[in-house]
Amino acid sequence: MMGWVGLDVGQLVRDNRELVARMLRWSWLPLAFVVWLWRVRHPAGDLGLRMKGLELLISGRPEEAEGYFRKALAQSTSGERVRALVCLGDALADQGRYAESKTCLEEALKLGDPTGSGQDSMADLLLSMRSDPERAMAMAEEAMRLSTQKAGPDRYFGGDVSNDLKRARYWARSAGALMLMHRKSEAQQAVDRAVNLAAAARAAASQTRPATPVLRRLVLGKRIARGRVLQMSVTHFQVGRALLAAGDNARAAEYFRITQATDTRGKYRKLAERELDAMEKGLPARQWAGVEAGRELPWVNI
């Protein structure tokens, strides 16, 4: 500390003018990076509204999410309209407002959804409505094809874990559609495939991590961990529902408990707890759009 006593700062600057000028020239970079990172994580406009809505939807608060999605839809450009429509359709479906949800999803599919998300949502909606199981199965298949054909590294898991989870959800949805068509033998085969894929993905996920570049980790922040949890939660819940429909209550309860322990956000944990409570009370197994106290419980979408 004593070495700094009597330091002539002015003389230091005069003796090192070039160094000081260089430091001042680049001193704005850290601040600019922080501002850029904040803006990326907290986007404005319709994307920011959709992100807020999705946080609420995943937390099991679809009524609040609906408001953000409607605002996002009003602000969205033609290229982003599909995303806002699908999000709004999901929020409406989670409230049991199936007719309104279907209108949104039909419009999104008419515009074209290359991600498979809209097709996933339509498959879930049709299963909830116990309507047109053939189309539900076709939509689920198209969703799986579109969502698994993307090239590039997995954002949330290492290896092929995300695709296996998507395939597991496809077979769980297919089991629901086949049950509605009274094709029980085929439905059981679909359930078995869903169970095997989910179990393999769960085992692989515990041993792998995505090879995510440092900049992407900075941009995504906690979204990577949250995305892992969400994919696991929704997959195990849907497989549990498929097992329940097939009459395998013991394994269904196992998958609901996995969902309950995995979901830290709320939506799927609450749905799993509701199913477990009904099973403990000995209530009849509910179908894909099962009823509890007169209120339909939606089939779910990620």
HELIX and SHEET records of a PDB file:
HELIX    1   1 MET A    2  TRP A    4  5                                   3    
HELIX    2   2 VAL A    9  ASP A   15  1                                   7    
HELIX    3   3 ARG A   17  TRP A   26  1                                  10    
HELIX    4   4 TRP A   28  ARG A   41  1                                  14    
HELIX    5   5 GLY A   45  ILE A   58  1                                  14    
HELIX    6   6 PRO A   62  GLN A   75  1                                  14    
HELIX    7   7 ARG A   81  ASP A   94  1                                  14    
HELIX    8   8 TYR A   98  LEU A  111  1                                  14    
HELIX    9   9 SER A  117  MET A  129  1                                  13    
HELIX   10  10 PRO A  133  THR A  148  1                                  16    
HELIX   11  11 VAL A  161  LEU A  180  1                                  20    
HELIX   12  12 LYS A  184  ALA A  205  1                                  22    
HELIX   13  13 VAL A  214  LEU A  220  1                                   7    
HELIX   14  14 ARG A  223  ALA A  245  1                                  23    
HELIX   15  15 ASN A  249  THR A  262  1                                  14    
HELIX   16  16 LYS A  267  GLU A  280  1                                  14    
SHEET    1   A 2 VAL A 291  GLU A 292  0                                        
SHEET    2   A 2 ARG A 295  GLU A 296 -1                                        
END                                                                             
